[in-house]
Amino acid sequence: MARKTKAPAAAPANETRLVKKPELLDEVVARTNLRKRDVKPAVEAAFAVLAEALRDGAQVNVPPLGKLRVVKTKALDGGADVITLKLRTPKHAAKAAVMPDDA
């Protein structure tokens, strides 16, 4: 059974596109041909591991995304933190992010 997904609305030229978790999950489902109920726990676990590593100050290297490192942190009221990250992308990140049709 083929699922129809909404095409993302084009952002105006002066506005940055915001990708939210449901849209990300839908894209992972489309690229992997797995069911959303199978994809969601894996994606959430990956985000939890990334968040924990960054909160602990570790550098995270995730090709083809790149290398993330914490530049500074600031504690807010209520126990939340603001973490400023630096992302270094590989030279050929755009090519590596595109999946081949026969995958």
Sequence and secondary structure as in RCSB ss.txt:
>XXXX:A:sequence
MARKTKAPAAAPANETRLVKKPELLDEVVARTNLRKRDVKPAVEAAFAVLAEALRDGAQVNVPPLGKLRVVKTKA
LDGGADVITLKLRTPKHAAKAAVMPDDA
>XXXX:A:secstr
            TTS     HHHHHHHHHHHHT  HHHHHHHHHHHHHHHHHHHHTT  EEETTTEEEEEEEEEE
 GGG EEEEEEEE  TTHHHHHS  TT 
